Amino acid sequence: MSDTPPTPTGADDADGTTGRPPRPLPRVIAVANQKGGVGKTTTTVNTAAALAQSGLRTLIVDLDPQGNASSGLGIDVRALSTTMYDVLLNDTSLDDCVEPTEVRNLFVAPANLDLAGAEIELVSAFSRELILRRAIEAVIDDYDYVFIDCPPSLGLLTINGLAAAHEVMVPIQCEYYALE
């Protein structure tokens, strides 16, 4: 019997490796859960800010019409001329939508209430579930991480976020009803 505690699966070994190759950058991660109030935006903003502060160029794509990720990063969503609505419905480049934040290396593609109408307007769009994927592919080489803050629903905005992502993070509350 060894006195050394077991290393959890996926944790770093003593030499700083996990025994598997690191995931290549850039990474595109959707933060999604159909339930509201579980911490999607908080998880997105704090994780992205930590990565940005460590020197990694990080973009948050705010897909929630409430725009809390945008306003939480100091963006006045009412004064914007270009938002994610324009990217999804008006063929605006994602690069034209991105705003810098006060955190070095952290950028946001902001949302506002206009995005609420996008669900209905996207219904008739060709290849509607891949619009965000194409927009991110056009700018992906500028970032190490892209986080997509999805709305609390399973509508076309969330489907766009999931289709654009390489990985999905699902924050949940540790309570019985969160599992339903």
MARKOL-850661 format. One line per 2 residues: number of its first residue (from 1); for each residue y, z, x negated of C-alpha. Coordinates in nm, 4 decimals, decimal comma. Each point is the difference from the previous one (the first is absolute). Layout:
BEGIN
NUM	Y Z X  ...
% end
This chain:
BEGIN
1	0,0000 0,0000 0,0000  0,3379 -0,1029 -0,1403
3	0,3201 0,2046 0,0234  0,2003 -0,3196 0,0356
5	0,0937 -0,0736 0,3630  -0,1117 -0,3399 0,1271
7	0,2572 -0,2778 -0,0123  0,0837 -0,1234 0,3508
9	-0,0823 -0,3626 0,0690  0,2907 -0,2183 -0,1052
11	0,1715 0,2723 -0,2014  0,1076 -0,0662 -0,3572
13	-0,2500 0,0840 -0,2720  0,1125 0,2082 -0,2975
15	0,0945 -0,3199 -0,1848  0,2275 -0,1094 0,2850
17	-0,2282 -0,2600 0,1543  -0,2072 -0,0091 0,3147
19	-0,2736 -0,2127 -0,1509  0,1114 -0,2990 0,2044
21	0,2698 -0,2571 -0,0706  0,3500 0,0759 0,1315
23	0,1123 -0,1833 0,3103  0,2147 -0,2972 -0,0927
25	0,3671 -0,0060 0,0870  0,1692 -0,0922 0,2211
27	-0,1538 0,2025 0,2818  0,0914 -0,0482 0,3667
29	-0,0756 0,3068 0,2114  0,0471 0,0302 0,3762
31	0,0561 0,3513 0,1320  -0,1248 -0,0106 0,3572
33	-0,1215 0,2156 0,2861  0,0349 -0,0793 0,3703
35	0,0974 0,3611 0,0646  0,3628 0,0952 -0,0491
37	0,1224 0,3045 -0,1870  -0,2834 0,0146 -0,2526
39	0,2185 -0,0545 -0,3066  -0,0179 -0,3752 -0,0620
41	0,3651 -0,0348 -0,0946  0,0083 0,3257 -0,1966
43	-0,3112 -0,1038 -0,1932  0,1418 -0,3470 -0,0637
45	0,3423 0,1131 -0,1200  -0,1217 0,2865 -0,2186
47	-0,2860 -0,1930 -0,1621  0,2233 -0,3004 -0,0663
49	0,2790 0,2184 -0,1421  -0,2422 0,1766 -0,2357
51	-0,1333 -0,3326 -0,1284  0,3542 -0,1353 -0,0411
53	0,1068 0,3087 -0,1951  -0,2955 -0,0529 -0,2327
55	0,1428 -0,3438 -0,0850  -0,1943 -0,2253 0,2398
57	0,2035 -0,2491 0,2069  -0,0781 0,0903 0,3585
59	0,0901 -0,1636 0,3308  -0,0251 0,1604 0,3423
61	-0,0290 -0,2463 0,2876  0,1178 0,1855 0,3102
63	-0,1860 -0,1477 0,2982  0,0835 0,2831 0,2387
65	0,2833 -0,0896 0,2432  0,1186 0,3620 -0,0220
67	0,1024 -0,0793 -0,3593  -0,0587 0,3536 -0,1262
69	-0,1222 -0,1119 -0,3442  0,3191 -0,2049 -0,0369
71	0,2390 0,2687 0,1208  -0,1909 0,2671 -0,1933
73	0,0733 -0,1952 -0,3174  0,3722 -0,0069 0,0725
75	0,0238 -0,3436 0,1632  0,2430 -0,0283 0,2932
77	-0,2264 -0,2045 0,2269  0,2830 -0,0753 0,2449
79	0,2081 -0,1760 -0,2666  -0,2686 -0,2398 -0,1229
81	0,0345 -0,3745 0,0329  -0,3636 -0,0744 -0,0948
83	-0,3055 0,2068 0,0925  -0,3756 -0,0370 0,0354
85	0,0657 -0,1560 0,3401  0,1588 -0,2970 -0,1771
87	-0,2874 -0,0244 -0,2471  -0,2628 -0,0052 0,2758
89	0,1797 -0,2208 0,2523  0,2731 -0,2010 -0,1727
91	-0,1779 -0,1152 -0,3189  0,2346 0,2118 -0,2129
93	-0,1295 0,0696 -0,3497  -0,1162 0,3570 -0,0562
95	0,2069 -0,0061 -0,3185  0,3152 -0,0538 0,2123
97	-0,0864 0,3066 0,2065  -0,0763 0,2497 -0,2789
99	0,2528 0,2769 -0,0649  0,0131 0,2306 -0,3046
101	-0,0183 0,3770 0,0516  0,1468 0,2906 -0,1937
103	-0,3387 0,0461 -0,1688  -0,0371 -0,2199 -0,3060
105	-0,2759 -0,2639 0,0424  -0,0271 0,0671 0,3749
107	0,0954 -0,2722 0,2465  -0,0286 -0,0304 0,3771
109	-0,0285 -0,2913 0,2403  0,1700 0,1765 0,2927
111	-0,0712 0,0016 0,3702  0,2121 0,0817 0,3015
113	-0,0450 -0,0054 0,3774  0,0143 -0,3810 0,0062
115	-0,3570 0,0105 -0,1289  -0,1157 0,1439 0,3357
117	0,0497 -0,3438 0,1541  -0,2079 -0,1638 -0,2703
119	-0,3278 0,1041 0,1659  0,0757 -0,2213 0,3002
121	0,1577 -0,2835 -0,1983  -0,2930 -0,0200 -0,2436
123	-0,2508 -0,0674 0,2784  0,0750 -0,3724 0,0019
125	0,0435 -0,0383 -0,3783  -0,2476 -0,2127 -0,1939
127	-0,2235 0,2056 -0,2312  0,1978 0,3046 0,1133
129	-0,2225 0,2591 -0,1679  0,0597 -0,1466 -0,3485
131	0,3813 -0,0266 -0,0029  0,0482 0,3202 -0,1989
133	-0,2770 -0,0903 -0,2443  0,1746 -0,3271 -0,0870
135	0,3361 0,1756 -0,0352  -0,1437 0,2608 -0,2386
137	-0,1871 -0,2628 -0,2034  0,3341 -0,1678 -0,0740
139	0,1400 0,3157 -0,1691  -0,3115 0,1853 -0,1154
141	0,0550 -0,0729 -0,3691  0,3232 0,2032 0,0119
143	-0,1793 0,3267 0,0880  -0,2816 0,2221 -0,1221
145	-0,0542 0,1606 0,3420  0,0834 -0,1088 0,3529
147	-0,0375 0,2577 0,2775  0,0052 -0,1154 0,3615
149	0,1119 0,2720 0,2417  -0,1666 -0,1017 0,3280
151	0,1114 0,1056 0,3491  -0,2133 0,2377 0,2101
153	-0,1808 -0,2719 0,1940  -0,2598 -0,2708 -0,0384
155	0,2366 -0,2828 0,0923  0,0944 -0,3121 -0,1930
157	0,2236 0,1879 -0,2451  -0,2874 0,2217 -0,1101
159	-0,2386 -0,2954 -0,0060  0,2460 -0,1816 -0,2294
161	0,0121 0,3062 -0,2257  -0,3778 0,0299 -0,0154
163	-0,0470 -0,3736 -0,0620  0,2521 0,0098 -0,2869
165	-0,1528 0,3055 -0,1682  -0,2657 0,0184 -0,2684
167	-0,0619 0,3659 0,0837  0,0650 0,2317 0,2941
169	0,1013 0,3660 -0,0047  -0,0551 0,1882 0,3277
171	0,1789 0,3352 0,0164  -0,1396 0,2379 0,2618
173	0,0690 0,3494 0,1210  -0,2842 0,2424 -0,0547
175	-0,0626 0,0774 0,3655  -0,2601 -0,0912 0,2591
177	0,2119 -0,2449 0,2020  0,0905 -0,2004 -0,3101
179	-0,3616 -0,1189 -0,0122  0,0042 -0,1490 0,3496
% end
